Every structure is written in structure tokens, then in C-alpha cells.
Amino acid sequence: MTATIAELDSGEGVLGATLADARTLSALTALSAAEAGQATLFASTGAVHAMDTPEQAETEAEVGELSRTELRSLIGDLLVSGAGRTGS
């Protein structure tokens, strides 16, 4: 799902309502000499979601619901990129 940042901030639309129901919000950042990665995660009453981190406030954000497996994979990918390794 996508929404503008303004919609998310105002709580409008489906994504705005989902974000308004957030129980936790985490920003994960992994850095290495070669690259950086970041993921914004939030948990609502019924699910865990990942949100992209747009560079400009007027851009649209992409938000997706994550399964347990997808969440573990995302975190693993960030840890691997932050350690400067490829694959595991």
C-alpha cells in the first residue's frame, strides 16, 4: 500500500489509520564502510509493518505487512549489509 507522507501524518486513509494504531515504532540502521541500510518498522494491534524511508516529505511511502519470516529476513539482510558481508 502507498500513501503520501501528509496522509500518514494526518491519520487519513487506510495507512494513516493503521499507523495511528501503532503500538511500537523502530528505526533500524546498519552501516558499513561500503553501504548503509535502514528500515522503519511498526507494530499495530494485528500486524507488523515495514515502511520505506522517503527522502522528501511530499513523496509517497510504501508500507507492507510482514510475516514472521519476512521480518526475520529483513532484519537479517540489514545485519549482513551492516557487517559488510555478502551472504551467510
Secondary structure by P-SEA (a helix, b strand, c coil): ccccaaaaaacccaaaaaaaaccbbbbbbbbcccbbbbbbbbbcccbbbbbbbbccccbbbbbbbbcaaaaaaaaaaaaaaaaccccc
